[in-house]
Amino acid sequence: MKIPNGSQAVIHPEKLRGYLLDVEHKRGKSKAAVLLSFGYTPENWQALANDLRQYHLTAEVTAVRETAYGIRYEVQALLFTPDGRSLQVRTIWQIDTGTNFPRFITLFPD
């Protein structure tokens, strides 16, 4: 199974620029260090957004769970990064209660 309505997924730019690609962010800095070492940058955050859409929204879901806010989907798949290497990551997406499109929550390098 793939994430429902993946083509309509929302990836907020600030989630990428201000969290996952920010080496100063309190909780995101370790993720940022990994992503930057694979060629992603805050200035070109769109590359990460595009890769998430291409490689994760088209991959099989590895876990599903209901939360108080909606249904969460986990995907474990490779990203083929800007520097030409592959990186295994786990992404979390949520379809909020009352909506029918997924929203990107976070990413964890595996």
PyRosetta script that sets phi, psi and omega in degrees:
from pyrosetta import init, pose_from_sequence

init()
pose = pose_from_sequence("MKIPNGSQAVIHPEKLRGYLLDVEHKRGKSKAAVLLSFGYTPENWQALANDLRQYHLTAEVTAVRETAYGIRYEVQALLFTPDGRSLQVRTIWQIDTGTNFPRFITLFPD")
pose.set_psi(1, 140.0)
pose.set_omega(1, 175.0)
pose.set_phi(2, -103.2)
pose.set_psi(2, 163.7)
pose.set_omega(2, 178.4)
pose.set_phi(3, -62.2)
pose.set_psi(3, 126.7)
pose.set_omega(3, 179.8)
pose.set_phi(4, -59.0)
pose.set_psi(4, 139.8)
pose.set_omega(4, 177.1)
pose.set_phi(5, 55.8)
pose.set_psi(5, 37.0)
pose.set_omega(5, -179.1)
pose.set_phi(6, -57.1)
pose.set_psi(6, -30.2)
pose.set_omega(6, 179.9)
pose.set_phi(7, -67.8)
pose.set_psi(7, -15.8)
pose.set_omega(7, 179.3)
pose.set_phi(8, -103.6)
pose.set_psi(8, 10.4)
pose.set_omega(8, -175.6)
pose.set_phi(9, -59.9)
pose.set_psi(9, 144.9)
pose.set_omega(9, 177.8)
pose.set_phi(10, -106.9)
pose.set_psi(10, 126.5)
pose.set_omega(10, 173.6)
pose.set_phi(11, -124.1)
pose.set_psi(11, 105.6)
pose.set_omega(11, -177.4)
pose.set_phi(12, -70.7)
pose.set_psi(12, 127.2)
pose.set_omega(12, -179.3)
pose.set_phi(13, -53.6)
pose.set_psi(13, -38.5)
pose.set_omega(13, -177.5)
pose.set_phi(14, -67.0)
pose.set_psi(14, -28.2)
pose.set_omega(14, 175.9)
pose.set_phi(15, -63.1)
pose.set_psi(15, -34.2)
pose.set_omega(15, 179.3)
pose.set_phi(16, -84.5)
pose.set_psi(16, -55.5)
pose.set_omega(16, -176.9)
pose.set_phi(17, -65.0)
pose.set_psi(17, -47.3)
pose.set_omega(17, -171.2)
pose.set_phi(18, -93.2)
pose.set_psi(18, 0.4)
pose.set_omega(18, -179.1)
pose.set_phi(19, -134.5)
pose.set_psi(19, -68.4)
pose.set_omega(19, -174.0)
pose.set_phi(20, -71.5)
pose.set_psi(20, -23.0)
pose.set_omega(20, -179.0)
pose.set_phi(21, -115.0)
pose.set_psi(21, 18.8)
pose.set_omega(21, -177.8)
pose.set_phi(22, -110.6)
pose.set_psi(22, 106.3)
pose.set_omega(22, -178.5)
pose.set_phi(23, -70.5)
pose.set_psi(23, -7.6)
pose.set_omega(23, 177.6)
pose.set_phi(24, -96.1)
pose.set_psi(24, -12.0)
pose.set_omega(24, -176.0)
pose.set_phi(25, -69.5)
pose.set_psi(25, 133.1)
pose.set_omega(25, -175.2)
pose.set_phi(26, -54.7)
pose.set_psi(26, -47.9)
pose.set_omega(26, -177.3)
pose.set_phi(27, -98.4)
pose.set_psi(27, -19.9)
pose.set_omega(27, -175.3)
pose.set_phi(28, -96.5)
pose.set_psi(28, -8.3)
pose.set_omega(28, -171.2)
pose.set_phi(29, -62.6)
pose.set_psi(29, -34.7)
pose.set_omega(29, 179.7)
pose.set_phi(30, -71.0)
pose.set_psi(30, -36.6)
pose.set_omega(30, 175.6)
pose.set_phi(31, -66.9)
pose.set_psi(31, -40.8)
pose.set_omega(31, 179.5)
pose.set_phi(32, -61.4)
pose.set_psi(32, -42.0)
pose.set_omega(32, -179.5)
pose.set_phi(33, -59.2)
pose.set_psi(33, -42.1)
pose.set_omega(33, 178.8)
pose.set_phi(34, -67.1)
pose.set_psi(34, -50.2)
pose.set_omega(34, -177.1)
pose.set_phi(35, -62.0)
pose.set_psi(35, -41.9)
pose.set_omega(35, 178.4)
pose.set_phi(36, -64.1)
pose.set_psi(36, -35.3)
pose.set_omega(36, 180.0)
pose.set_phi(37, -68.4)
pose.set_psi(37, -14.7)
pose.set_omega(37, 177.3)
pose.set_phi(38, -102.6)
pose.set_psi(38, 8.5)
pose.set_omega(38, 173.1)
pose.set_phi(39, 101.0)
pose.set_psi(39, -1.0)
pose.set_omega(39, 175.5)
pose.set_phi(40, -79.3)
pose.set_psi(40, 148.6)
pose.set_omega(40, 179.2)
pose.set_phi(41, -139.6)
pose.set_psi(41, 155.4)
pose.set_omega(41, 175.9)
pose.set_phi(42, -62.1)
pose.set_psi(42, -32.3)
pose.set_omega(42, -178.7)
pose.set_phi(43, -70.4)
pose.set_psi(43, -27.9)
pose.set_omega(43, 179.1)
pose.set_phi(44, -119.8)
pose.set_psi(44, 50.4)
pose.set_omega(44, -179.4)
pose.set_phi(45, -60.2)
pose.set_psi(45, -23.2)
pose.set_omega(45, -179.4)
pose.set_phi(46, -61.7)
pose.set_psi(46, -29.9)
pose.set_omega(46, 178.2)
pose.set_phi(47, -61.7)
pose.set_psi(47, -42.1)
pose.set_omega(47, 177.6)
pose.set_phi(48, -67.2)
pose.set_psi(48, -43.9)
pose.set_omega(48, 178.2)
pose.set_phi(49, -58.6)
pose.set_psi(49, -45.9)
pose.set_omega(49, 179.7)
pose.set_phi(50, -63.4)
pose.set_psi(50, -41.7)
pose.set_omega(50, -180.0)
pose.set_phi(51, -67.4)
pose.set_psi(51, -37.7)
pose.set_omega(51, 176.0)
pose.set_phi(52, -62.0)
pose.set_psi(52, -43.6)
pose.set_omega(52, 178.1)
pose.set_phi(53, -63.7)
pose.set_psi(53, -45.5)
pose.set_omega(53, -175.5)
pose.set_phi(54, -70.6)
pose.set_psi(54, -43.3)
pose.set_omega(54, -171.3)
pose.set_phi(55, -101.5)
pose.set_psi(55, -22.1)
pose.set_omega(55, -178.1)
pose.set_phi(56, -106.4)
pose.set_psi(56, -37.7)
pose.set_omega(56, 179.3)
pose.set_phi(57, -74.4)
pose.set_psi(57, -10.1)
pose.set_omega(57, 177.1)
pose.set_phi(58, -105.0)
pose.set_psi(58, -2.7)
pose.set_omega(58, -178.3)
pose.set_phi(59, -90.9)
pose.set_psi(59, 165.9)
pose.set_omega(59, 178.3)
pose.set_phi(60, -74.4)
pose.set_psi(60, 141.2)
pose.set_omega(60, 176.3)
pose.set_phi(61, -71.1)
pose.set_psi(61, 135.8)
pose.set_omega(61, -179.9)
pose.set_phi(62, -102.1)
pose.set_psi(62, -18.5)
pose.set_omega(62, 177.6)
pose.set_phi(63, -158.2)
pose.set_psi(63, 148.3)
pose.set_omega(63, 177.3)
pose.set_phi(64, -135.6)
pose.set_psi(64, 137.7)
pose.set_omega(64, 174.0)
pose.set_phi(65, -149.7)
pose.set_psi(65, 147.7)
pose.set_omega(65, 176.7)
pose.set_phi(66, -87.8)
pose.set_psi(66, 139.7)
pose.set_omega(66, 175.0)
pose.set_phi(67, -124.0)
pose.set_psi(67, 177.6)
pose.set_omega(67, 177.4)
pose.set_phi(68, -67.1)
pose.set_psi(68, -15.9)
pose.set_omega(68, -174.9)
pose.set_phi(69, -108.0)
pose.set_psi(69, -10.8)
pose.set_omega(69, -178.9)
pose.set_phi(70, 154.0)
pose.set_psi(70, -163.8)
pose.set_omega(70, -179.1)
pose.set_phi(71, -103.1)
pose.set_psi(71, 127.2)
pose.set_omega(71, -179.5)
pose.set_phi(72, -101.4)
pose.set_psi(72, 139.7)
pose.set_omega(72, 179.1)
pose.set_phi(73, -121.1)
pose.set_psi(73, 135.8)
pose.set_omega(73, 177.3)
pose.set_phi(74, -114.3)
pose.set_psi(74, 136.8)
pose.set_omega(74, 177.7)
pose.set_phi(75, -128.4)
pose.set_psi(75, 130.5)
pose.set_omega(75, 172.7)
pose.set_phi(76, -113.4)
pose.set_psi(76, 117.6)
pose.set_omega(76, -178.3)
pose.set_phi(77, -160.7)
pose.set_psi(77, 168.1)
pose.set_omega(77, 178.2)
pose.set_phi(78, -80.8)
pose.set_psi(78, 151.2)
pose.set_omega(78, 163.6)
pose.set_phi(79, -110.9)
pose.set_psi(79, 135.9)
pose.set_omega(79, 173.7)
pose.set_phi(80, -98.1)
pose.set_psi(80, 104.8)
pose.set_omega(80, -162.2)
pose.set_phi(81, -85.0)
pose.set_psi(81, 167.2)
pose.set_omega(81, -179.0)
pose.set_phi(82, -57.7)
pose.set_psi(82, -28.0)
pose.set_omega(82, -178.9)
pose.set_phi(83, -88.6)
pose.set_psi(83, 6.7)
pose.set_omega(83, 174.5)
pose.set_phi(84, 92.3)
pose.set_psi(84, -6.1)
pose.set_omega(84, 177.8)
pose.set_phi(85, -93.3)
pose.set_psi(85, 164.6)
pose.set_omega(85, 174.6)
pose.set_phi(86, -103.3)
pose.set_psi(86, 149.3)
pose.set_omega(86, -178.4)
pose.set_phi(87, -135.1)
pose.set_psi(87, 122.9)
pose.set_omega(87, 177.1)
pose.set_phi(88, -80.1)
pose.set_psi(88, 123.9)
pose.set_omega(88, 177.7)
pose.set_phi(89, -136.0)
pose.set_psi(89, 159.0)
pose.set_omega(89, 174.4)
pose.set_phi(90, -113.9)
pose.set_psi(90, 127.7)
pose.set_omega(90, 178.1)
pose.set_phi(91, -115.3)
pose.set_psi(91, 150.7)
pose.set_omega(91, 178.1)
pose.set_phi(92, -119.4)
pose.set_psi(92, 131.5)
pose.set_omega(92, 179.8)
pose.set_phi(93, -128.7)
pose.set_psi(93, 151.3)
pose.set_omega(93, 179.0)
pose.set_phi(94, -137.2)
pose.set_psi(94, 137.1)
pose.set_omega(94, 168.7)
pose.set_phi(95, -100.7)
pose.set_psi(95, 106.1)
pose.set_omega(95, -176.4)
pose.set_phi(96, -64.7)
pose.set_psi(96, 146.9)
pose.set_omega(96, 176.0)
pose.set_phi(97, -54.5)
pose.set_psi(97, 131.2)
pose.set_omega(97, 179.5)
pose.set_phi(98, 91.3)
pose.set_psi(98, -3.3)
pose.set_omega(98, 177.0)
pose.set_phi(99, -121.6)
pose.set_psi(99, 172.4)
pose.set_omega(99, 178.0)
pose.set_phi(100, -130.9)
pose.set_psi(100, 19.2)
pose.set_omega(100, 179.9)
pose.set_phi(101, -127.3)
pose.set_psi(101, 147.1)
pose.set_omega(101, -179.3)
pose.set_phi(102, -79.4)
pose.set_psi(102, 151.0)
pose.set_omega(102, 177.1)
pose.set_phi(103, -125.1)
pose.set_psi(103, 132.2)
pose.set_omega(103, 179.0)
pose.set_phi(104, -69.4)
pose.set_psi(104, 130.1)
pose.set_omega(104, 179.3)
pose.set_phi(105, -102.1)
pose.set_psi(105, -57.5)
pose.set_omega(105, -178.1)
pose.set_phi(106, -165.2)
pose.set_psi(106, 177.8)
pose.set_omega(106, -178.1)
pose.set_phi(107, -139.4)
pose.set_psi(107, 143.3)
pose.set_omega(107, 176.0)
pose.set_phi(108, -130.7)
pose.set_psi(108, 121.2)
pose.set_omega(108, 172.6)
pose.set_phi(109, -64.5)
pose.set_psi(109, 135.1)
pose.set_omega(109, 178.7)
pose.set_phi(110, -100.8)
pose.dump_pdb("model.pdb")
